[in-house]
């Protein structure tokens, strides 16, 4: 995820300070990793340095001064270019889950690898249930539903892969250790 571009997108609605940007990020991207305040302010500093945002005033609401930031024309153009780019599918498998299974087959016995895959499948299934419940809750916002749908689709693909791999463990283990 490109944090600077997401921040530009959040600023498209109007000036905001860092705290508001972090809160808006966490609300609009509910299944994404929450942003740290330091990451927000460091990104804003780089965006300002690059001329994509400008300070648009300061507020003081019973605490320290808060600088609001606004998009520049160049920032809006950068955001539009980013939104127009198609994301290429990832060329490499970079999942910790995949790496663990591959390494387990290199160093472990078949039974331990099967146990790990079965436990991982249970964890994925539990998360799938949580997301389904969250998505169907009366309080679920459209942001929650869209994020849950995305995560559910990925969990479903992982579950299919886990089952297929579980079915192939013995063959894979023989191949690795021949």
LOMARDO-564840 format. One line per field, with one value per residue (C-alpha): x, y, z. Coordinates in pm, 1 decimal. Each point is the difference from the previous one (the first is absolute). Example, Ala and Ser with C-alpha at 12.3 -4.5 7.8 and 13.67 -1.06 7.14 Angstrom:
east: c(1230.0_137.0)
north: c(-450.0_344.0)
up: c(780.0_-66.0)
This chain:
east: c(0.0_129.6_-58.1_86.7_-254.7_-267.4_64.3_-29.7_-333.3_-122.2_102.4_-199.3_-311.4_161.6_268.8_63.2_261.9_198.4_-227.6_-303.6_189.1_94.7_-357.2_-141.8_248.6_-93.8_-372.9_8.3_241.3_-127.5_186.1_328.8_281.2_-62.5_234.5_229.7_-11.3_371.6_-56.4_-272.5_214.5_312.7_-201.6_-153.0_348.2_117.4_-316.0_50.4_368.2_-98.7_-260.1_-299.9_-156.6_24.7_-69.5_-351.3_-21.8_23.8_-256.0_29.0_-273.3_114.8_334.0_299.3_-27.4_-120.4_104.0_-261.3_123.5_-158.8_68.5_182.4_-83.9_312.4_-119.4_-339.4_175.7_222.8_-307.9_-179.9_304.0_19.6_-372.3_28.0_281.7_-101.6_154.3_190.3_-58.5_284.5_276.0_128.6_-158.6_93.0_-224.6_142.0_-249.4_145.6_357.8_-76.4_-155.6_288.1_259.7_-193.5_13.8_376.2_74.2_-290.9_-186.5_-326.0_-215.5_120.6_-54.4_-352.1_-72.9_119.3_-215.1_-304.6_53.8_45.7_-319.7_-185.1_140.2_-104.7_-347.1_-41.5_104.2_-240.8_-284.0_98.8_3.1_-332.1_-157.5_149.9_-121.7_-354.5_-27.5_-266.3_264.3_223.7_78.3_57.7_373.9_-21.4_-186.1_235.3_309.1_-148.5_-86.1_360.9_142.2_-251.8_96.3_367.4_-70.6_-208.2_289.2_239.0_-236.9_-14.3_381.1_36.2_-223.7_176.5_338.6_-118.6_-99.6_349.3_222.4_122.9_84.9_173.5_195.0_117.7_107.6_190.6_179.2_84.2)
north: c(0.0_345.6_204.6_332.4_-61.3_-104.3_321.2_200.8_-174.2_84.3_363.2_14.3_68.3_305.1_107.8_-221.4_-28.5_-313.8_-127.7_28.5_-174.6_-291.6_-31.4_21.7_-262.7_-241.5_56.9_-13.4_-296.4_-202.5_-324.2_168.9_23.6_310.8_289.0_124.2_374.1_17.5_-156.3_254.0_297.6_-133.0_-55.7_347.2_146.9_-174.7_99.3_361.2_-11.5_-132.9_274.3_-236.0_149.9_335.0_111.3_144.8_149.0_-102.8_-94.9_-18.4_-195.7_-19.7_-151.6_62.7_183.7_-224.2_85.9_-73.1_-104.4_46.5_-144.9_211.2_-19.8_-211.8_-224.7_-45.9_-84.9_-255.5_-154.0_-20.1_-165.3_-254.6_-78.8_-49.4_-257.3_-364.2_-208.9_-295.9_-331.2_-75.3_-180.2_-188.1_-199.2_201.4_-150.3_-103.1_-286.8_-134.5_40.4_-184.0_-294.3_-23.7_14.8_-244.7_-251.9_44.4_-47.8_-187.9_-322.5_-41.9_-29.0_329.1_177.3_-144.0_111.3_351.3_16.2_-125.3_254.3_277.8_-106.4_23.6_350.5_109.5_-146.7_181.9_330.0_-65.6_-39.5_323.9_195.0_-145.8_98.1_350.0_46.9_-106.2_198.2_268.9_260.4_-95.5_293.9_-37.6_43.1_-298.0_-213.4_75.2_-62.0_-323.5_-120.5_58.9_-182.3_-286.1_-57.4_-22.5_-228.2_-222.3_-27.3_-78.5_-267.9_-165.8_12.9_-141.9_-294.5_-67.8_18.7_-225.5_-254.6_24.6_4.5_-357.2_36.3_334.3_-138.4_-300.2_233.4_232.1_-284.7_-223.1)
up: c(0.0_-83.1_315.6_-168.2_-277.5_248.4_194.2_-323.5_-61.3_347.9_-51.9_-325.2_209.1_158.5_246.3_303.2_268.6_74.3_274.6_-229.5_-281.1_222.9_126.9_-354.5_-122.7_276.5_-63.9_-380.9_-16.7_296.7_-77.3_-87.8_247.3_211.1_-68.8_271.8_61.4_-72.2_-341.8_-79.1_96.8_-172.5_-319.6_25.2_36.3_-317.9_-186.6_105.1_-96.6_-344.1_-49.0_5.2_313.9_176.8_352.6_1.5_346.8_360.6_260.6_374.6_174.1_359.3_-98.2_-220.0_-330.2_-279.4_-351.0_-263.5_-343.6_-340.2_-342.6_-253.4_-370.6_-38.8_283.2_-164.6_-329.9_178.1_162.4_-335.8_-163.6_280.6_-21.8_-377.0_30.0_-13.1_275.4_-137.6_172.3_236.1_-191.5_305.6_276.9_306.0_263.4_336.5_-6.4_-326.7_122.9_325.7_-180.5_-250.3_278.0_218.7_-281.9_-24.7_369.5_152.6_-27.7_-188.2_313.2_146.2_-330.3_-23.6_357.1_-80.0_-315.0_189.9_279.8_-254.3_-174.8_332.8_60.0_-350.4_48.1_331.9_-161.8_-287.8_250.9_178.2_-325.3_-112.6_332.3_-18.1_-355.0_80.4_324.7_0.8_84.2_-295.8_-226.6_-370.7_73.9_239.6_-254.1_-290.4_216.0_136.7_-351.6_-108.0_302.4_-32.9_-363.4_97.0_294.3_-226.2_-246.2_287.7_129.7_-341.9_-20.7_352.5_-86.8_-330.0_171.5_280.2_-265.6_-156.7_308.6_-27.7_-369.7_57.6_294.8_-207.8_-281.2_234.1_179.1_-299.9)
